[in-house]
Amino acid sequence: MAKYERAFQGDFDNLLSILDSGILKGSVSASLEDGSDFSYHDIRCAVRVYERYSMIGGNRVSLNITLIGNGQHLFLTAITSGGSQAVFFKMNTMGEESFLDCVKDIVENYLS
């Protein structure tokens, strides 16, 4: 499992759209599995679950994103899982890290 978290300023809808298109275009096997949106007064929350095939690990890897917004104040957490082939311990998590790097790159480009 790999995790990336970041608090920053931005536009909730714009970033969510950029994340969605960037993740799906980042891999031919990437798919949006499901999502959920919730708002309460000025607080918004979007959860997305993506999957893709990892050539490195020879299996599917999932990416879960939660974006929380209060006006321009945003908090993003992205967590990957499923990249290991071992039974009792994790090994070969490069597929998870690669999927997470896609999100990091999107956020860093958004902020620059």
N, C-alpha and C positions, 0 to 999 in steps of 0.2 A: 504494500500500500504506500502510495506517495501522496503528499498533501501540499497545497499552495494556498496561502491566505494573504489578503491584501485589503487595506482600507484606503480609500482615495476619494477624490471629487470627480463627478461626471454625470452623464445623462443616462438614467436607468434603461429606458427603452432602446436608445441608440447602442449602448454597450451590449445589451442582451441580444440584439439583432446581429451585431458584429461577432460576438462569441458564437452564436448559432451558425452563421454562415462560414466563419473561419474554421470551426471544428469539422463541419460536414465537408468542406472543400479540402481539408487537410489530409484526408485519406479516402481512397476510393471505396473502402469497406465501412466507413463511418456511417452510423445511423442514429437518429434521435429515437430512443426507445419510449420515453414518456416524459411528461412534465406537469408541473402544477404551479399555479399563480394564486397569490393571496394578497389582499391589501386591507389595511385597517387604518382609517384616517389617512395620515400622510406616510405611513410605513407600507412598503411594498416588498414582497418576497417572491422570487421565482426559483423553482427547482427544476433542473433538467438532468436526465440520465441518457448518456450516449454510450454506444459500444462501437468497437472496431476490431478487426482481426489484426493480431500482432504477428508479423512474419518472424520476428526475432524469437518469440516464445512459442510460436505455433499454436496459439490459442486466442480466445477473445478477451478483450480488456474492457472494463467499464470505466466511465468517467462521470462522476456526479458533481454538478455545479449548483451552488446556492448563492444567489445574488440578493442582497438586502439593500433597500434604498429608503432614505428619508430626505426628500428633496434632492440636493446634489451630493449628499453624503452617501457613499456606497461602501459596502463590504462584500467581498467575494471570497468564497471558499470552494476549492476544487479538490476532489479526492478520487484517486484511481484505485482500482482493485482488479484481481483476477489474472494477473500476469504470471503467476508462478505455476510450475508444473509439479512441484514436490508435494508429498502427502502430509508430512508432519512439520515442515518448516518452509519458509519462503526462500526460493532461489530463482535467479533469472528474472528480476523485476524490471529489466530494461524496457520492456513493452509499456509498462505502467508509466515509467519516467518519461518516455518519449511522448506518450499521449498527454501527459501533464505539461511537458515543455511547449506543446502547441498552445495551451491556454496561457502560459506565462508570456510567450511571444506576442499573443494577441493583446494582452493587457498592457505590456510594456510599449507596444506600438501605439495603442490607444492613448497612453499617457504622454507620449513624446510629441 
